[in-house]
Amino acid sequence: MAHLSTYFSLENVSGKHDIGRLKQGLDALSGVTSVSVSSTGRLVVDYDSTGVSQEQIRQKVQELGFPLNMED
């Protein structure tokens, strides 16, 4: 089991509704262990790489309607 973290800078995050939608959507991915979104649009996702890939996380964020830039 490999526990990793990935960081993204989100555009257009406005309020608790958007943050809740992101958390709910990402928590539904198998392997995601933690989701944190700051008020400035920084998204941190901790995950188990045997269950989900960084690319799958990126795709899910975009499917949820949030353009992003990967930081690391």
Order of alpha helices (4+ residues) and beta strands (2+ residues): beta-alpha-beta-beta-alpha-beta
